[in-house]
Every structure is written in C-alpha cells, then in structure tokens.
Amino acid sequence: MAGIREQKKQDTRQAIMQAAIKLFSEKGFEKTSIEELAKAAGIGKGTIYSYFQTKSDILHAFCEDELVCLHQELTDNADKEIPILQQMVAIYMSEFRLITENREFGRLFMQQTAFPRDVDLAQHLENEDNYFKLLFPLLEKAQDRGELRKDVELLHIVGHFYGLYLLLVSAWYTGRIPTEEAEIALETLFRQAMEGLGPLPESGRTKN
C-alpha cells in the first residue's frame, strides 16, 4: 500500500512539472497562474501547494532532478576508469538534452540556473553545492590519473567546463550549432580546454 501511495505522489509531481513546462513555455513564467497549472495537471489548486509553495519551487525541482540524473550517470560509471573528457561530455550532454527538449522552457531553466534571482539565491546555492559534491570526486580522480593539473582548484576546473557548456547552449539557441552537431562541438571545446588543464611538461616546471 505504501508503495502505491508513493507512486501516486511521484505521478502527481510529474504531472505538475509537465504542466509547468507546457504553460511556462506557452505563456511565460510570470503570466502562468497556480490555478492554470492545477487545471493543466488535472488536480486541485490545493494539491499544487502540497508539493510546491511557489512557481519558483517548480524550477528548483527541475534543478534537483538534474542532480538525480547526474548522480545516476555517475553511479552507472562508478567502477569504470572512463577518461574525464568522456565523463564530462556525457554529463553535460545529458543536461543539454534535458533543456533542449523544450526550447522556451530550456531558456527559462538556464536563466534560473545561470542567473538566479536574489529571492531564489539560497536554494540556488544549495543546489550548486550538491552539484559540486558530485563533480569534485570525479575531478580529483582525474587529477590522480594525471589527466588534470593538481595545482588548479576544483571549483575553477568546473568553471572551465561549465563556461564552455554555456557557450554551446548559446550557440544552439542562436542556430550556430545544430542539435546533431552539439556533442562533437562540446567534446572539441572540452578537449581544447584540457590541453591547458593538463599537467605541465617537465621542462616547463619551475625548479626549486
């Protein structure tokens, strides 16, 4: 019985989020009301509030789901010594596919994650910290394998990858990079960046 109740809760949550994707895309975030979300999801207004207190909470839920997907991606590859380049491409392409499934919602999602409003900052920072906790161990292993420099802070390395990912997303929105070329483009950007993040050659190191 408990399993059935939990599945029903998950189904209702998913219905709300799918309704939000549709309405936020069609009408915009600000112009979409809770009443409209409830109607589109086929539930009562009060039920919405039992899952999400505000519309912003729905966007945060997508951020949390992204972390779940990332965690699953890492779990699937936990026992594999996959090169960090392939791991990072897989992670960011998973997010890319998530946001490009619906162009307008993806735009809103990226605005929320890259440029959060002050009122949403605390939740954003919590999601970001959880994101770092998942990525940092990957990068540390890559440093131990000699794929990345150990004298570069992990936060800065994440910044390199994320900045290039944002460049890809921007190029997709402007039509410079079509969907079918996105993964190759991202791998190229990451590979070029890693040439600067790799260990310094012996001749280039400063002697003590």
C-alpha positions in Angstrom: 0.0 0.0 0.0 2.8 2.4 0.9 4.4 1.7 -2.5 1.2 2.6 -4.3 0.9 5.9 -2.4 4.4 6.8 -3.1 4.0 6.0 -6.8 0.8 8.2 -6.9 2.8 11.0 -5.3 5.5 10.7 -7.9 2.9 10.7 -10.7 1.2 13.8 -9.4 4.6 15.6 -9.0 5.5 14.7 -12.6 2.1 15.8 -13.8 2.6 19.2 -12.2 6.1 19.6 -13.7 4.9 18.6 -17.2 2.1 21.1 -16.9 4.7 23.8 -15.9 6.9 23.0 -18.9 3.9 23.4 -21.2 2.5 26.6 -19.7 5.7 28.3 -18.9 6.7 27.8 -22.5 3.4 29.0 -23.9 2.5 31.8 -21.6 5.7 32.6 -19.8 6.7 32.1 -16.2 5.1 35.3 -14.7 1.8 35.0 -16.6 1.2 31.4 -15.6 -1.1 31.1 -12.5 -1.2 28.3 -10.0 -4.9 27.8 -11.0 -3.8 27.2 -14.6 -1.1 24.8 -13.5 -3.6 22.8 -11.4 -6.1 22.6 -14.3 -3.4 21.5 -16.8 -2.2 18.9 -14.4 -5.7 17.6 -13.7 -5.6 18.3 -9.9 -6.9 20.8 -7.4 -5.1 24.1 -6.6 -4.6 22.9 -3.0 -2.7 19.8 -4.3 -0.2 22.1 -6.1 0.6 23.7 -2.8 1.2 20.4 -1.1 4.1 19.8 -3.5 5.3 23.3 -4.4 4.8 26.6 -2.4 5.7 28.8 -5.3 6.3 28.6 -9.1 10.0 29.1 -8.4 9.9 25.9 -6.4 8.9 24.0 -9.5 12.0 25.3 -11.3 14.2 24.3 -8.4 12.6 20.8 -8.6 14.0 20.6 -12.1 17.4 21.5 -10.8 17.1 18.8 -8.2 16.0 16.3 -10.9 19.1 17.2 -12.9 21.2 16.3 -9.8 19.4 13.0 -9.6 20.2 12.3 -13.3 23.8 13.3 -12.7 24.1 11.0 -9.7 22.7 8.2 -11.8 25.1 8.9 -14.6 28.0 8.7 -12.1 26.6 5.6 -10.4 26.4 3.8 -13.7 30.1 4.5 -14.4 31.3 4.2 -10.8 33.5 1.2 -11.4 34.9 2.3 -14.8 38.1 4.2 -15.3 36.5 6.4 -18.0 38.6 9.3 -19.2 37.4 12.6 -17.6 36.8 14.1 -21.1 34.2 11.4 -21.9 32.6 11.7 -18.4 32.2 15.4 -18.7 30.8 15.3 -22.2 28.3 12.6 -21.1 27.2 14.7 -18.0 26.8 18.0 -19.9 25.1 16.4 -22.9 22.6 14.8 -20.6 21.7 18.3 -19.3 21.8 19.7 -22.9 19.2 17.1 -24.0 17.0 18.0 -20.9 16.8 21.7 -21.7 16.6 21.5 -25.5 13.6 19.1 -25.4 11.5 22.3 -25.0 13.2 25.4 -26.3 11.3 28.0 -24.3 11.3 26.1 -21.0 15.0 25.5 -21.5 15.6 29.2 -21.8 13.8 29.8 -18.6 15.6 27.0 -16.9 19.0 28.3 -17.9 18.2 31.8 -16.8 17.3 30.4 -13.4 20.4 28.3 -13.0 23.0 30.6 -14.5 21.5 34.0 -13.3 19.3 33.3 -10.3 17.1 35.9 -8.8 18.0 37.3 -5.4 14.9 35.8 -3.9 15.9 32.3 -5.1 19.6 32.6 -4.2 19.7 30.4 -1.1 18.0 27.5 -2.9 20.3 28.0 -5.9 23.4 27.9 -3.7 22.2 24.7 -2.0 21.6 23.0 -5.4 25.0 24.3 -6.6 26.8 22.9 -3.6 25.2 19.5 -4.2 26.3 19.7 -7.8 29.9 20.3 -6.7 29.8 17.4 -4.3 29.0 15.1 -7.2 31.5 16.5 -9.6 34.5 17.1 -7.4 35.3 13.4 -6.7 35.4 12.8 -10.5 37.9 15.6 -11.0 40.0 14.5 -8.1 40.3 11.0 -9.6 41.2 12.6 -12.9 44.0 14.6 -11.2 45.3 11.4 -9.6 45.4 9.8 -13.0 47.3 12.7 -14.4 44.6 14.0 -16.7 44.2 17.3 -14.9 46.6 19.6 -13.1 46.7 19.3 -9.4 47.6 23.0 -8.9 44.2 24.1 -10.3 41.3 24.4 -7.8 38.4 22.0 -8.5 36.0 24.9 -8.5 38.0 26.6 -11.2 38.1 23.4 -13.3 34.3 23.1 -13.0 34.1 26.7 -14.1 36.1 25.9 -17.3 33.7 23.1 -18.2 30.5 24.9 -17.3 31.6 28.1 -19.1 32.2 26.1 -22.3 28.8 24.3 -21.9 27.1 27.7 -21.6 28.8 28.7 -24.9 27.5 25.6 -26.5 23.9 26.2 -25.3 24.1 29.8 -26.5 25.3 28.7 -29.9 22.5 26.2 -30.1 19.9 28.9 -29.3 21.3 31.2 -32.0 21.4 28.4 -34.5 25.2 28.4 -34.9 25.4 24.7 -33.8 22.6 22.3 -34.8 21.4 19.6 -32.3 23.1 16.8 -34.3 26.5 18.5 -34.0 26.3 19.5 -30.4 28.1 16.6 -28.8 31.0 16.8 -31.2 31.2 20.5 -30.7 31.2 20.1 -26.9 33.9 17.4 -26.9 36.1 19.6 -29.1 35.7 22.6 -26.7 36.4 20.4 -23.7 39.4 18.8 -25.4 40.9 22.2 -26.2 40.4 23.4 -22.7 42.1 20.3 -21.2 45.2 21.0 -23.2 45.6 23.9 -20.9 44.5 22.0 -17.8 46.8 19.0 -18.3 50.0 18.6 -16.3 52.8 20.8 -17.2 55.7 19.2 -19.1 58.9 18.6 -17.1 60.7 21.3 -19.0 58.0 23.8 -18.1 58.1 23.3 -14.4 59.9 25.7 -12.1 62.8 24.2 -10.2 63.1 24.9 -6.5 
